[in-house]
Amino acid sequence: MEQQHTALVGNKEVLKMLGMQSVSGLNKLRVRDKTFPAPIKSSDARGARCRFDPVEVEQWIEGKKAARNQQASADE
């Protein structure tokens, strides 16, 4: 099976994926929800940019949808 290469994305792209407005909101989400995908740093430098794997972010979103749908079913 051929391995696919995923380009990492920055905060701006993740904000669009989540429909969020601010990086501070994203940072709060990361603190509150430990299941959110951890960022990947481009280097060990303190100021290194954080990047995210968009596939992991999409999987996280799908997991949240599934949990919501399970909860809705349980509430009926």
PDB file of N, CA, C and O in Angstrom:
ATOM      1  N   MET A   1       0.832  -1.183   0.000  1.00  0.00           N
ATOM      2  CA  MET A   1       0.000   0.000   0.000  1.00  0.00           C
ATOM      3  C   MET A   1       0.879   1.251   0.000  1.00  0.00           C
ATOM      4  O   MET A   1       1.810   1.366   0.797  1.00  0.00           O
ATOM      5  N   GLU A   2       0.579   2.166  -0.885  1.00  0.00           N
ATOM      6  CA  GLU A   2       1.390   3.372  -1.008  1.00  0.00           C
ATOM      7  C   GLU A   2       1.025   4.364   0.095  1.00  0.00           C
ATOM      8  O   GLU A   2      -0.150   4.603   0.372  1.00  0.00           O
ATOM      9  N   GLN A   3       2.053   4.932   0.716  1.00  0.00           N
ATOM     10  CA  GLN A   3       1.822   5.871   1.802  1.00  0.00           C
ATOM     11  C   GLN A   3       1.521   7.254   1.227  1.00  0.00           C
ATOM     12  O   GLN A   3       2.226   7.732   0.338  1.00  0.00           O
ATOM     13  N   GLN A   4       0.476   7.887   1.737  1.00  0.00           N
ATOM     14  CA  GLN A   4       0.138   9.233   1.306  1.00  0.00           C
ATOM     15  C   GLN A   4       0.875  10.236   2.169  1.00  0.00           C
ATOM     16  O   GLN A   4       1.051  10.031   3.370  1.00  0.00           O
ATOM     17  N   HIS A   5       1.301  11.315   1.551  1.00  0.00           N
ATOM     18  CA  HIS A   5       1.982  12.374   2.291  1.00  0.00           C
ATOM     19  C   HIS A   5       0.986  13.486   2.569  1.00  0.00           C
ATOM     20  O   HIS A   5       0.349  14.005   1.652  1.00  0.00           O
ATOM     21  N   THR A   6       0.857  13.842   3.816  1.00  0.00           N
ATOM     22  CA  THR A   6      -0.070  14.882   4.220  1.00  0.00           C
ATOM     23  C   THR A   6       0.715  16.151   4.491  1.00  0.00           C
ATOM     24  O   THR A   6       1.676  16.145   5.260  1.00  0.00           O
ATOM     25  N   ALA A   7       0.306  17.232   3.861  1.00  0.00           N
ATOM     26  CA  ALA A   7       0.929  18.516   4.140  1.00  0.00           C
ATOM     27  C   ALA A   7       0.374  19.033   5.461  1.00  0.00           C
ATOM     28  O   ALA A   7      -0.835  19.001   5.692  1.00  0.00           O
ATOM     29  N   LEU A   8       1.254  19.502   6.314  1.00  0.00           N
ATOM     30  CA  LEU A   8       0.819  20.062   7.581  1.00  0.00           C
ATOM     31  C   LEU A   8       0.248  21.456   7.345  1.00  0.00           C
ATOM     32  O   LEU A   8       0.663  22.159   6.424  1.00  0.00           O
ATOM     33  N   VAL A   9      -0.704  21.845   8.181  1.00  0.00           N
ATOM     34  CA  VAL A   9      -1.330  23.149   8.034  1.00  0.00           C
ATOM     35  C   VAL A   9      -1.140  23.966   9.308  1.00  0.00           C
ATOM     36  O   VAL A   9      -0.911  23.418  10.387  1.00  0.00           O
ATOM     37  N   GLY A  10      -1.238  25.276   9.164  1.00  0.00           N
ATOM     38  CA  GLY A  10      -1.060  26.177  10.295  1.00  0.00           C
ATOM     39  C   GLY A  10      -2.368  26.532  10.962  1.00  0.00           C
ATOM     40  O   GLY A  10      -3.429  26.021  10.606  1.00  0.00           O
ATOM     41  N   ASN A  11      -2.273  27.418  11.940  1.00  0.00           N
ATOM     42  CA  ASN A  11      -3.442  27.835  12.716  1.00  0.00           C
ATOM     43  C   ASN A  11      -4.555  28.373  11.821  1.00  0.00           C
ATOM     44  O   ASN A  11      -5.731  28.086  12.042  1.00  0.00           O
ATOM     45  N   LYS A  12      -4.180  29.148  10.816  1.00  0.00           N
ATOM     46  CA  LYS A  12      -5.178  29.780   9.947  1.00  0.00           C
ATOM     47  C   LYS A  12      -6.079  28.735   9.282  1.00  0.00           C
ATOM     48  O   LYS A  12      -7.300  28.886   9.243  1.00  0.00           O
ATOM     49  N   GLU A  13      -5.459  27.684   8.765  1.00  0.00           N
ATOM     50  CA  GLU A  13      -6.216  26.627   8.102  1.00  0.00           C
ATOM     51  C   GLU A  13      -7.073  25.845   9.100  1.00  0.00           C
ATOM     52  O   GLU A  13      -8.209  25.480   8.797  1.00  0.00           O
ATOM     53  N   VAL A  14      -6.526  25.591  10.292  1.00  0.00           N
ATOM     54  CA  VAL A  14      -7.282  24.866  11.319  1.00  0.00           C
ATOM     55  C   VAL A  14      -8.481  25.699  11.764  1.00  0.00           C
ATOM     56  O   VAL A  14      -9.568  25.162  11.977  1.00  0.00           O
ATOM     57  N   LEU A  15      -8.287  27.003  11.903  1.00  0.00           N
ATOM     58  CA  LEU A  15      -9.399  27.883  12.268  1.00  0.00           C
ATOM     59  C   LEU A  15     -10.522  27.779  11.239  1.00  0.00           C
ATOM     60  O   LEU A  15     -11.697  27.729  11.604  1.00  0.00           O
ATOM     61  N   LYS A  16     -10.166  27.747   9.962  1.00  0.00           N
ATOM     62  CA  LYS A  16     -11.176  27.606   8.903  1.00  0.00           C
ATOM     63  C   LYS A  16     -11.895  26.268   9.015  1.00  0.00           C
ATOM     64  O   LYS A  16     -13.116  26.202   8.873  1.00  0.00           O
ATOM     65  N   MET A  17     -11.137  25.196   9.271  1.00  0.00           N
ATOM     66  CA  MET A  17     -11.726  23.864   9.382  1.00  0.00           C
ATOM     67  C   MET A  17     -12.743  23.810  10.522  1.00  0.00           C
ATOM     68  O   MET A  17     -13.762  23.127  10.426  1.00  0.00           O
ATOM     69  N   LEU A  18     -12.451  24.539  11.603  1.00  0.00           N
ATOM     70  CA  LEU A  18     -13.297  24.509  12.788  1.00  0.00           C
ATOM     71  C   LEU A  18     -14.363  25.601  12.789  1.00  0.00           C
ATOM     72  O   LEU A  18     -15.262  25.594  13.629  1.00  0.00           O
ATOM     73  N   GLY A  19     -14.261  26.532  11.853  1.00  0.00           N
ATOM     74  CA  GLY A  19     -15.201  27.646  11.834  1.00  0.00           C
ATOM     75  C   GLY A  19     -14.978  28.600  12.988  1.00  0.00           C
ATOM     76  O   GLY A  19     -15.919  29.218  13.487  1.00  0.00           O
ATOM     77  N   MET A  20     -13.740  28.718  13.407  1.00  0.00           N
ATOM     78  CA  MET A  20     -13.397  29.589  14.535  1.00  0.00           C
ATOM     79  C   MET A  20     -12.782  30.878  14.005  1.00  0.00           C
ATOM     80  O   MET A  20     -12.350  30.956  12.855  1.00  0.00           O
ATOM     81  N   GLN A  21     -12.753  31.895  14.881  1.00  0.00           N
ATOM     82  CA  GLN A  21     -12.277  33.214  14.472  1.00  0.00           C
ATOM     83  C   GLN A  21     -10.861  33.545  14.933  1.00  0.00           C
ATOM     84  O   GLN A  21     -10.133  34.260  14.244  1.00  0.00           O
ATOM     85  N   SER A  22     -10.468  33.024  16.101  1.00  0.00           N
ATOM     86  CA  SER A  22      -9.208  33.494  16.669  1.00  0.00           C
ATOM     87  C   SER A  22      -8.295  32.357  17.115  1.00  0.00           C
ATOM     88  O   SER A  22      -8.740  31.271  17.486  1.00  0.00           O
ATOM     89  N   VAL A  23      -7.003  32.655  17.061  1.00  0.00           N
ATOM     90  CA  VAL A  23      -5.998  31.696  17.531  1.00  0.00           C
ATOM     91  C   VAL A  23      -6.144  31.495  19.033  1.00  0.00           C
ATOM     92  O   VAL A  23      -5.914  30.396  19.537  1.00  0.00           O
ATOM     93  N   SER A  24      -6.528  32.557  19.758  1.00  0.00           N
ATOM     94  CA  SER A  24      -6.699  32.402  21.208  1.00  0.00           C
ATOM     95  C   SER A  24      -7.832  31.419  21.503  1.00  0.00           C
ATOM     96  O   SER A  24      -7.755  30.651  22.462  1.00  0.00           O
ATOM     97  N   GLY A  25      -8.882  31.442  20.680  1.00  0.00           N
ATOM     98  CA  GLY A  25      -9.967  30.475  20.835  1.00  0.00           C
ATOM     99  C   GLY A  25      -9.487  29.059  20.583  1.00  0.00           C
ATOM    100  O   GLY A  25      -9.876  28.128  21.288  1.00  0.00           O
ATOM    101  N   LEU A  26      -8.638  28.900  19.572  1.00  0.00           N
ATOM    102  CA  LEU A  26      -8.058  27.589  19.269  1.00  0.00           C
ATOM    103  C   LEU A  26      -7.196  27.114  20.433  1.00  0.00           C
ATOM    104  O   LEU A  26      -7.256  25.949  20.825  1.00  0.00           O
ATOM    105  N   ASN A  27      -6.404  28.015  20.977  1.00  0.00           N
ATOM    106  CA  ASN A  27      -5.546  27.644  22.107  1.00  0.00           C
ATOM    107  C   ASN A  27      -6.373  27.232  23.321  1.00  0.00           C
ATOM    108  O   ASN A  27      -6.014  26.289  24.026  1.00  0.00           O
ATOM    109  N   LYS A  28      -7.478  27.936  23.569  1.00  0.00           N
ATOM    110  CA  LYS A  28      -8.364  27.570  24.682  1.00  0.00           C
ATOM    111  C   LYS A  28      -8.966  26.190  24.449  1.00  0.00           C
ATOM    112  O   LYS A  28      -9.072  25.387  25.376  1.00  0.00           O
ATOM    113  N   LEU A  29      -9.360  25.919  23.208  1.00  0.00           N
ATOM    114  CA  LEU A  29      -9.904  24.606  22.863  1.00  0.00           C
ATOM    115  C   LEU A  29      -8.872  23.518  23.144  1.00  0.00           C
ATOM    116  O   LEU A  29      -9.202  22.475  23.709  1.00  0.00           O
ATOM    117  N   ARG A  30      -7.627  23.761  22.752  1.00  0.00           N
ATOM    118  CA  ARG A  30      -6.561  22.772  22.954  1.00  0.00           C
ATOM    119  C   ARG A  30      -6.342  22.501  24.441  1.00  0.00           C
ATOM    120  O   ARG A  30      -6.048  21.369  24.827  1.00  0.00           O
ATOM    121  N   VAL A  31      -6.481  23.519  25.270  1.00  0.00           N
ATOM    122  CA  VAL A  31      -6.305  23.346  26.719  1.00  0.00           C
ATOM    123  C   VAL A  31      -7.489  22.582  27.311  1.00  0.00           C
ATOM    124  O   VAL A  31      -7.305  21.667  28.114  1.00  0.00           O
ATOM    125  N   ARG A  32      -8.712  22.963  26.907  1.00  0.00           N
ATOM    126  CA  ARG A  32      -9.932  22.355  27.455  1.00  0.00           C
ATOM    127  C   ARG A  32     -10.151  20.924  26.998  1.00  0.00           C
ATOM    128  O   ARG A  32     -10.597  20.080  27.775  1.00  0.00           O
ATOM    129  N   ASP A  33      -9.836  20.648  25.731  1.00  0.00           N
ATOM    130  CA  ASP A  33     -10.135  19.332  25.150  1.00  0.00           C
ATOM    131  C   ASP A  33      -8.834  18.602  24.827  1.00  0.00           C
ATOM    132  O   ASP A  33      -8.206  18.840  23.795  1.00  0.00           O
ATOM    133  N   LYS A  34      -8.450  17.716  25.728  1.00  0.00           N
ATOM    134  CA  LYS A  34      -7.167  17.001  25.573  1.00  0.00           C
ATOM    135  C   LYS A  34      -7.193  16.011  24.406  1.00  0.00           C
ATOM    136  O   LYS A  34      -6.154  15.468  24.033  1.00  0.00           O
ATOM    137  N   THR A  35      -8.384  15.772  23.824  1.00  0.00           N
ATOM    138  CA  THR A  35      -8.452  14.865  22.674  1.00  0.00           C
ATOM    139  C   THR A  35      -8.114  15.572  21.360  1.00  0.00           C
ATOM    140  O   THR A  35      -7.938  14.921  20.331  1.00  0.00           O
ATOM    141  N   PHE A  36      -8.023  16.914  21.395  1.00  0.00           N
ATOM    142  CA  PHE A  36      -7.681  17.640  20.167  1.00  0.00           C
ATOM    143  C   PHE A  36      -6.260  17.285  19.762  1.00  0.00           C
ATOM    144  O   PHE A  36      -5.375  17.192  20.613  1.00  0.00           O
ATOM    145  N   PRO A  37      -6.034  17.083  18.451  1.00  0.00           N
ATOM    146  CA  PRO A  37      -4.696  16.670  17.998  1.00  0.00           C
ATOM    147  C   PRO A  37      -3.598  17.641  18.432  1.00  0.00           C
ATOM    148  O   PRO A  37      -3.743  18.859  18.328  1.00  0.00           O
ATOM    149  N   ALA A  38      -2.530  17.084  18.907  1.00  0.00           N
ATOM    150  CA  ALA A  38      -1.390  17.898  19.334  1.00  0.00           C
ATOM    151  C   ALA A  38      -0.701  18.494  18.117  1.00  0.00           C
ATOM    152  O   ALA A  38      -0.625  17.857  17.066  1.00  0.00           O
ATOM    153  N   PRO A  39      -0.194  19.726  18.260  1.00  0.00           N
ATOM    154  CA  PRO A  39       0.518  20.323  17.138  1.00  0.00           C
ATOM    155  C   PRO A  39       1.878  19.660  16.937  1.00  0.00           C
ATOM    156  O   PRO A  39       2.426  19.018  17.833  1.00  0.00           O
ATOM    157  N   ILE A  40       2.387  19.838  15.751  1.00  0.00           N
ATOM    158  CA  ILE A  40       3.712  19.327  15.401  1.00  0.00           C
ATOM    159  C   ILE A  40       4.595  20.548  15.197  1.00  0.00           C
ATOM    160  O   ILE A  40       4.300  21.399  14.358  1.00  0.00           O
ATOM    161  N   LYS A  41       5.665  20.636  15.953  1.00  0.00           N
ATOM    162  CA  LYS A  41       6.561  21.793  15.821  1.00  0.00           C
ATOM    163  C   LYS A  41       7.589  21.526  14.736  1.00  0.00           C
ATOM    164  O   LYS A  41       8.082  20.409  14.581  1.00  0.00           O
ATOM    165  N   SER A  42       7.901  22.578  13.988  1.00  0.00           N
ATOM    166  CA  SER A  42       8.839  22.439  12.874  1.00  0.00           C
ATOM    167  C   SER A  42      10.283  22.292  13.357  1.00  0.00           C
ATOM    168  O   SER A  42      11.143  21.821  12.613  1.00  0.00           O
ATOM    169  N   SER A  43      10.545  22.693  14.595  1.00  0.00           N
ATOM    170  CA  SER A  43      11.878  22.515  15.183  1.00  0.00           C
ATOM    171  C   SER A  43      11.749  22.578  16.696  1.00  0.00           C
ATOM    172  O   SER A  43      10.658  22.798  17.223  1.00  0.00           O
ATOM    173  N   ASP A  44      12.859  22.386  17.393  1.00  0.00           N
ATOM    174  CA  ASP A  44      12.848  22.429  18.852  1.00  0.00           C
ATOM    175  C   ASP A  44      12.950  23.857  19.385  1.00  0.00           C
ATOM    176  O   ASP A  44      12.864  24.076  20.593  1.00  0.00           O
ATOM    177  N   ALA A  45      13.132  24.822  18.492  1.00  0.00           N
ATOM    178  CA  ALA A  45      13.265  26.213  18.916  1.00  0.00           C
ATOM    179  C   ALA A  45      11.982  26.676  19.606  1.00  0.00           C
ATOM    180  O   ALA A  45      10.884  26.266  19.230  1.00  0.00           O
ATOM    181  N   ARG A  46      12.127  27.520  20.600  1.00  0.00           N
ATOM    182  CA  ARG A  46      10.981  27.987  21.377  1.00  0.00           C
ATOM    183  C   ARG A  46       9.941  28.682  20.496  1.00  0.00           C
ATOM    184  O   ARG A  46       8.740  28.532  20.718  1.00  0.00           O
ATOM    185  N   GLY A  47      10.394  29.431  19.512  1.00  0.00           N
ATOM    186  CA  GLY A  47       9.484  30.177  18.650  1.00  0.00           C
ATOM    187  C   GLY A  47       9.048  29.421  17.406  1.00  0.00           C
ATOM    188  O   GLY A  47       8.472  30.012  16.493  1.00  0.00           O
ATOM    189  N   ALA A  48       9.315  28.118  17.360  1.00  0.00           N
ATOM    190  CA  ALA A  48       8.966  27.325  16.177  1.00  0.00           C
ATOM    191  C   ALA A  48       7.464  27.332  15.961  1.00  0.00           C
ATOM    192  O   ALA A  48       6.690  27.281  16.917  1.00  0.00           O
ATOM    193  N   ARG A  49       7.060  27.396  14.714  1.00  0.00           N
ATOM    194  CA  ARG A  49       5.635  27.417  14.387  1.00  0.00           C
ATOM    195  C   ARG A  49       4.995  26.060  14.630  1.00  0.00           C
ATOM    196  O   ARG A  49       5.586  25.008  14.385  1.00  0.00           O
ATOM    197  N   CYS A  50       3.769  26.125  15.120  1.00  0.00           N
ATOM    198  CA  CYS A  50       2.987  24.907  15.315  1.00  0.00           C
ATOM    199  C   CYS A  50       2.245  24.589  14.031  1.00  0.00           C
ATOM    200  O   CYS A  50       1.645  25.469  13.413  1.00  0.00           O
ATOM    201  N   ARG A  51       2.290  23.356  13.645  1.00  0.00           N
ATOM    202  CA  ARG A  51       1.549  22.887  12.479  1.00  0.00           C
ATOM    203  C   ARG A  51       0.681  21.723  12.929  1.00  0.00           C
ATOM    204  O   ARG A  51       0.956  21.074  13.938  1.00  0.00           O
ATOM    205  N   PHE A  52      -0.366  21.475  12.165  1.00  0.00           N
ATOM    206  CA  PHE A  52      -1.280  20.393  12.488  1.00  0.00           C
ATOM    207  C   PHE A  52      -1.446  19.488  11.281  1.00  0.00           C
ATOM    208  O   PHE A  52      -1.321  19.926  10.138  1.00  0.00           O
ATOM    209  N   ASP A  53      -1.728  18.227  11.548  1.00  0.00           N
ATOM    210  CA  ASP A  53      -2.046  17.273  10.493  1.00  0.00           C
ATOM    211  C   ASP A  53      -3.542  17.428  10.221  1.00  0.00           C
ATOM    212  O   ASP A  53      -4.356  17.125  11.094  1.00  0.00           O
ATOM    213  N   PRO A  54      -3.919  17.895   9.027  1.00  0.00           N
ATOM    214  CA  PRO A  54      -5.343  18.123   8.759  1.00  0.00           C
ATOM    215  C   PRO A  54      -6.180  16.847   8.823  1.00  0.00           C
ATOM    216  O   PRO A  54      -7.375  16.906   9.114  1.00  0.00           O
ATOM    217  N   VAL A  55      -5.570  15.706   8.555  1.00  0.00           N
ATOM    218  CA  VAL A  55      -6.297  14.431   8.645  1.00  0.00           C
ATOM    219  C   VAL A  55      -6.685  14.172  10.098  1.00  0.00           C
ATOM    220  O   VAL A  55      -7.806  13.745  10.375  1.00  0.00           O
ATOM    221  N   GLU A  56      -5.761  14.430  11.028  1.00  0.00           N
ATOM    222  CA  GLU A  56      -6.062  14.247  12.453  1.00  0.00           C
ATOM    223  C   GLU A  56      -7.166  15.201  12.912  1.00  0.00           C
ATOM    224  O   GLU A  56      -8.033  14.824  13.699  1.00  0.00           O
ATOM    225  N   VAL A  57      -7.126  16.445  12.410  1.00  0.00           N
ATOM    226  CA  VAL A  57      -8.156  17.415  12.780  1.00  0.00           C
ATOM    227  C   VAL A  57      -9.513  16.950  12.249  1.00  0.00           C
ATOM    228  O   VAL A  57     -10.514  17.029  12.960  1.00  0.00           O
ATOM    229  N   GLU A  58      -9.553  16.467  11.007  1.00  0.00           N
ATOM    230  CA  GLU A  58     -10.807  15.967  10.427  1.00  0.00           C
ATOM    231  C   GLU A  58     -11.328  14.766  11.222  1.00  0.00           C
ATOM    232  O   GLU A  58     -12.530  14.647  11.458  1.00  0.00           O
ATOM    233  N   GLN A  59     -10.417  13.878  11.633  1.00  0.00           N
ATOM    234  CA  GLN A  59     -10.819  12.713  12.429  1.00  0.00           C
ATOM    235  C   GLN A  59     -11.382  13.156  13.773  1.00  0.00           C
ATOM    236  O   GLN A  59     -12.348  12.571  14.263  1.00  0.00           O
ATOM    237  N   TRP A  60     -10.785  14.187  14.373  1.00  0.00           N
ATOM    238  CA  TRP A  60     -11.279  14.716  15.642  1.00  0.00           C
ATOM    239  C   TRP A  60     -12.697  15.262  15.453  1.00  0.00           C
ATOM    240  O   TRP A  60     -13.582  15.004  16.269  1.00  0.00           O
ATOM    241  N   ILE A  61     -12.902  16.015  14.374  1.00  0.00           N
ATOM    242  CA  ILE A  61     -14.230  16.565  14.084  1.00  0.00           C
ATOM    243  C   ILE A  61     -15.237  15.429  13.893  1.00  0.00           C
ATOM    244  O   ILE A  61     -16.342  15.490  14.431  1.00  0.00           O
ATOM    245  N   GLU A  62     -14.870  14.403  13.141  1.00  0.00           N
ATOM    246  CA  GLU A  62     -15.767  13.257  12.919  1.00  0.00           C
ATOM    247  C   GLU A  62     -16.084  12.559  14.237  1.00  0.00           C
ATOM    248  O   GLU A  62     -17.217  12.131  14.455  1.00  0.00           O
ATOM    249  N   GLY A  63     -15.093  12.441  15.116  1.00  0.00           N
ATOM    250  CA  GLY A  63     -15.314  11.838  16.426  1.00  0.00           C
ATOM    251  C   GLY A  63     -16.304  12.642  17.258  1.00  0.00           C
ATOM    252  O   GLY A  63     -17.149  12.076  17.951  1.00  0.00           O
ATOM    253  N   LYS A  64     -16.195  13.964  17.186  1.00  0.00           N
ATOM    254  CA  LYS A  64     -17.131  14.837  17.910  1.00  0.00           C
ATOM    255  C   LYS A  64     -18.540  14.679  17.346  1.00  0.00           C
ATOM    256  O   LYS A  64     -19.509  14.656  18.105  1.00  0.00           O
ATOM    257  N   LYS A  65     -18.661  14.571  16.028  1.00  0.00           N
ATOM    258  CA  LYS A  65     -19.976  14.370  15.412  1.00  0.00           C
ATOM    259  C   LYS A  65     -20.576  13.038  15.848  1.00  0.00           C
ATOM    260  O   LYS A  65     -21.761  12.960  16.171  1.00  0.00           O
ATOM    261  N   ALA A  66     -19.753  11.991  15.855  1.00  0.00           N
ATOM    262  CA  ALA A  66     -20.233  10.661  16.249  1.00  0.00           C
ATOM    263  C   ALA A  66     -20.707  10.678  17.699  1.00  0.00           C
ATOM    264  O   ALA A  66     -21.749  10.107  18.019  1.00  0.00           O
ATOM    265  N   ALA A  67     -19.945  11.332  18.579  1.00  0.00           N
ATOM    266  CA  ALA A  67     -20.318  11.419  19.993  1.00  0.00           C
ATOM    267  C   ALA A  67     -21.623  12.192  20.149  1.00  0.00           C
ATOM    268  O   ALA A  67     -22.479  11.827  20.954  1.00  0.00           O
ATOM    269  N   ARG A  68     -21.765  13.263  19.372  1.00  0.00           N
ATOM    270  CA  ARG A  68     -23.001  14.051  19.419  1.00  0.00           C
ATOM    271  C   ARG A  68     -24.188  13.209  18.972  1.00  0.00           C
ATOM    272  O   ARG A  68     -25.254  13.246  19.588  1.00  0.00           O
ATOM    273  N   ASN A  69     -23.996  12.450  17.895  1.00  0.00           N
ATOM    274  CA  ASN A  69     -25.076  11.625  17.367  1.00  0.00           C
ATOM    275  C   ASN A  69     -25.443  10.503  18.337  1.00  0.00           C
ATOM    276  O   ASN A  69     -26.617  10.157  18.469  1.00  0.00           O
ATOM    277  N   GLN A  70     -24.451   9.938  19.011  1.00  0.00           N
ATOM    278  CA  GLN A  70     -24.719   8.899  20.018  1.00  0.00           C
ATOM    279  C   GLN A  70     -25.504   9.486  21.175  1.00  0.00           C
ATOM    280  O   GLN A  70     -26.439   8.862  21.679  1.00  0.00           O
ATOM    281  N   GLN A  71     -25.128  10.680  21.595  1.00  0.00           N
ATOM    282  CA  GLN A  71     -25.811  11.348  22.710  1.00  0.00           C
ATOM    283  C   GLN A  71     -27.258  11.653  22.318  1.00  0.00           C
ATOM    284  O   GLN A  71     -28.177  11.466  23.115  1.00  0.00           O
ATOM    285  N   ALA A  72     -27.449  12.120  21.090  1.00  0.00           N
ATOM    286  CA  ALA A  72     -28.809  12.435  20.619  1.00  0.00           C
ATOM    287  C   ALA A  72     -29.676  11.184  20.604  1.00  0.00           C
ATOM    288  O   ALA A  72     -30.852  11.231  20.964  1.00  0.00           O
ATOM    289  N   SER A  73     -29.087  10.057  20.182  1.00  0.00           N
ATOM    290  CA  SER A  73     -29.822   8.803  20.160  1.00  0.00           C
ATOM    291  C   SER A  73     -30.182   8.331  21.566  1.00  0.00           C
ATOM    292  O   SER A  73     -31.269   7.800  21.792  1.00  0.00           O
ATOM    293  N   ALA A  74     -29.265   8.529  22.502  1.00  0.00           N
ATOM    294  CA  ALA A  74     -29.480   8.114  23.890  1.00  0.00           C
ATOM    295  C   ALA A  74     -30.550   8.982  24.555  1.00  0.00           C
ATOM    296  O   ALA A  74     -31.267   8.525  25.445  1.00  0.00           O
ATOM    297  N   ASP A  75     -30.649  10.240  24.112  1.00  0.00           N
ATOM    298  CA  ASP A  75     -31.613  11.162  24.701  1.00  0.00           C
ATOM    299  C   ASP A  75     -33.041  10.924  24.217  1.00  0.00           C
ATOM    300  O   ASP A  75     -33.989  11.409  24.833  1.00  0.00           O
ATOM    301  N   GLU A  76     -33.203  10.189  23.133  1.00  0.00           N
ATOM    302  CA  GLU A  76     -34.538   9.970  22.564  1.00  0.00           C
ATOM    303  C   GLU A  76     -35.337   8.961  23.339  1.00  0.00           C
ATOM    304  O   GLU A  76     -36.479   8.672  22.982  1.00  0.00           O
TER     305      GLU A  76
END
